[in-house]
Amino acid sequence: MTSPSRAAHPSVVQQQAVLRDRYPFNDQQDFEDAKRGLIARRTPNAVTAEDGTVVWDNDTYAFLEGDAPDTVNPSLWRQSRLVAEQGLFEVVEGIYQVRGFDLSNVTFIEGDTGVVVIDPLISVETAAAALALYREHRGERPVTGVVYTHCHVDHFGGVKGVTTAEDVEAGRVPVLAPEGFTEHAVAENVYAGTAMSRRAAYMYGGALARGPQGQVGAGLGQTTSTGTITLIAPTVDITTTGQEEVVDGVRMVFQMAPGTEAPAEVLLYFPDFKALCTAEDATHTLHNLLTLRGAVVRDPHAWSHYLTETIDLFGSTTDVAFASHHWPTWGRERVVSFLEIQRDLYGYLHDQSLRLINKGWTGSEIAEHLQLPPALENAWSTHGYYGSVSHNLKAIYQRYMGWFDGNPAHLWQHPPVEAGRRYVEFMGGADSVVEKARDSFDSGDFRWAAEVLSHVVFAEPAHAGARDLLADTLEQLGYGAENGTWRNFYLSGATELREGQFGTPTVTASADIVAHLTPRMLFDAIAIQIDGPKAWDEKLSIDVHLTDSDERYRLRLANGVLNYTAAPQDAPADLTLTTTTRALPALAAGDLTQAGLAAAGIESAGDTAVLGRLAGVLDPGDQDFPIVTA
């Protein structure tokens, strides 16, 4: 029997009341902008897969009406109400967005004969539903082009819901993307994809019940869809700022912005519409410099400078700015002001972090004390609904200084289980710690209660009192959080402590993603699954011959490491695999038997026992690994 959700603690209720008085909730400009241009809504707005499984249901957010309850930060409640707005919207005549069908928006630019699609959502099913709504009200226009603004899955995964690989390969539908798009898109979703997807389940609250005591949104969008993820490789690379492309009569001028919100990202300007697409570099929130699901730390210095360049390039001629999340901003002065505030937000966090780093401050100290200037803090678009000042400042520290804070006492600390056992012993045993933590909880010191109770749970995972109180504590932290992903993390932790682990609702390493692995990336993906200690004494070699490209690789397993090279080899390998580039990704499917490979179109010659030996030392990731317990 699971423990029910609790009411908001009096200290949380008091915090919410203070915030209601602090922020300008009577400012309705964002609500006017979020509703502006509405043509039609989709009713009901539940999207299903072919088997009837619901992969998206925006109607579950119908409770987001009126004032915020005490169990939700009022600023996050406001943001979630805005983001939950769904339907087909006119940005300007000829540019339309469908919002509220996924974590992101999809944009349709009308051309001479059809429509160019920008960022076709996460799933085939949601992208197809968005296109159907557009066509219902704008006519049966064919898709004549696709643009990926960057390499995150919510901006390309639904591409086969708006076009086909056949149309792209035939040249009927060009696909434009920034240079390096495919490599980064595939690498992010495969190399550490298992861990990222598991943590993303916490970040987006995919397993949480919707409601005032559960998931209310993720700040950037409401949550992620859970349908079919696809990928069609770009046919046109965007390589330089100022590059102009014309697709179906639609003129687009691109600005490169690598290393900002994504390693491969572009902004684009539509001169004939005086419209600017800011991709994900300027949205109505402080974005992540290090997303909680995990990623490479982003560069706020470059981010800020690219937004300066955006203003210089397009500010004087832009009448509307729209992004792949949230709602547009209309009016030249408002657009420039919005871009300046976003630019200064990332610039301030970067510069002030380094100022304090050079005074000896650690990441946690900077995060605890640094405040935004009033001009930035008072702008709704700088609030930390998705990124946060706190975890972004720690990310900047990590980017420049790494994990070590310079204190030798922190150089060789115990891992969580061993540290937990020692803390619990020092503090008089588990029951004593829980009793003291109850006093901290009652006083509203949830951060400290969570820290000490986590030690107990890692030391004694079956301690019911510690698990229950930690779940209650995380829940209160969630209720108070302005950041949607913080709330989801806290409430997901509470849910797993009460009900058990819920796994990974959305897996991004789909068959389409894996199919786009280059040979070298595929070999890397296999190498990171080698169980090193198990393979210490194993030695084997495999040649791979790709007949369509006439590439040859030698794979060698020794010392627990799988290496590869394209250099010519004198000695023969233990086994030779002959196949094509298209068939090669079958190696990642896990069936390394001779029959399994033959069925995938991979011929083998030599010592076929090598396949079994290699399979025997592979250790794939765990999609249900523990997070709040050992």
PEDA-V793642 format. One line per field, one symbol per residue. phi: phi as a letter, one per 20 degrees, with the letter a starting at -180 (. if undefined). A space follows every 50 residues. Layout:
phi=???
This chain:
phi=.efffefffgffgfgfffffeedefefdgfffffefmfdadecfddddeg enffdabfffdfffcmffffecgfffgfffffffgcqeceebgocccdcn dafddddddfdfcbbeddlemedgfffffffffgfgdcnfeffdaccefa eeffcbfegfecbcffffffnfcfddbfgngfgfffffedgdffffffff fffemfeefeqfdcfdqdnebfadfceeecbdffdceedcfnfdccclne ecddcfbfmefbfcbcdbddgfdlcdeelcebceafeeebfffoaffedf ffgffffffgfffcgfcedbdccebmdfcdngffffffffffgfffffgf ffffgfgfdnfegfffffdfdffgfefeegfefeecebgfffffffgffe dnfeeneffdfbeffgfffgffgfffennfffffffffffgfenefffgf fffffffffcgeffffffffffffffffgeffefffgffffffffffecn fdmcfcdeeffffffeffgfffffffgfeffggfdgdecbccecdeffdl eccddcdblmcedbbdfgdeefefbcdcadffeggfgefoeefffffffe ndecbofffgffffffdecffdfcffdecf
